[in-house]
Amino acid sequence: MRNKLSAYLIFGATVFTVISPAWAKYPEHWTGKIEGGDGDLTIQSNNNGLEGDMDIGGPGCGGELSGPALETNTDILILKSDDTGSCVIHLKKAGSKIVSSSEDGCYPFHGVSCAFSGANMTKAN
């Protein structure tokens, strides 16, 4: 029994060590300039994986989008699909910066005067 308990503790510690660093970095917060104003991006984990929340605001400009997210070492994708259509935001990372962004089908989430494109943001945490 003692050997089984030790084996379970070692296995549990190994799994925690391997899994926790990947999820421990969330939430991530990025801020900076984006086309038309100031941008704010948060990536956080939830029961379904990752969720992204992108906000933009400036003179005559405002928008917000939340949806499932996918993050790699070089990219972040945020997806949104509802009765207004589908939106995809693609953000390109370089180290602790987001150096560019583009969008497809996101007009209903920010209006005419601004976009989720042209990001130049820095990781805040």
Buried (B, 14 or more C-beta within 10 A) or exposed (E): EEEEEEEEEEEEEEEEEEEEEEEEEBEBBBBBBBBBBBBBBBBEBEEEEBBBBBBBBBEEBBBEBBBBBEBEEEEBBBBBEEEEEEBBBBBBBEEEBBEBBBBEBBBBBBBEBBBBBBBBBEBEE
